[in-house]
Structure formats: structure tokens, C-alpha cells
């Protein structure tokens, strides 16, 4: 039985830029690093938010531009308590939002941005009256 999603893994071009974005702008905690088992070179950086992780792999070399018609990975959605406060932190860190806050069809507040490797990220403040809010028992 599946009990949750533990992590998302991303290949990144510039680890320093990605760490700055995910840690300083989005507030993930740098949890730990893993060296490559054969070369002992840096291999994976683990970032943590609650019980979930993002794995950042070094040495991503090819762009994978997103298009709505592509199959597979579409975007990463991060739940936030206060979407406007989160956006202020992101903008104060020097990053720009792609789309401003709006209420989605699901009745949640959402806003969009991209990470340094153009991974689409949705920020979502869950409304207790939304379908998601009802499913997870928010009040």
C-alpha cells in the first residue's frame, strides 16, 4: 500500500543556483548530501520540507523545455500556508513569478514560477472548502 510520495528527483545544470533557489527562496532545508559510490564526487543533494524531499542530481547537461503536449512530468506543486507571504520571500530573494496569485478552478489560491532549470512550480494555498481541502480534512 502506498502511504505517500517521498521525493521528486531533478537533474540540475548549476547546483549552486538550484540550491539558492530551493533553500533561500523556497525555504527547503538542506538535509544531506550523497557522494557518487564509484568516484566519491558530489552526486545528490537532498532538500527537505516536512516529510518530503527533493533530490537534486549534479551535472544535468541537456535542456528539456516544457510544452503542454509533452507526456510525462508537468510541474511540481508546493503547498504553502500563506501564498502572498511566500511570494514576497521568493521575490525578495531575486526571483520572478511567472503568474500572479489567482483562484483556480479547484478554489485554491495558486501562483507559478520556474526554477533555474525551467522546472515549472505551482504554489498552492489550499482552501478548506476545496476538493483537496475536504479530502485531507482541513477546517
Beta strands, then each sheet from edge to edge (+ up, - down):
strand 1: 7-11
strand 2: 29-35
strand 3: 42-49
strand 4: 52-57
strand 5: 76-79
strand 6: 99-103
strand 7: 109-114
strand 8: 120-125
sheet 1: 1+ 4+ 3- 2+
sheet 2: 5+ 8+ 7- 6+
end
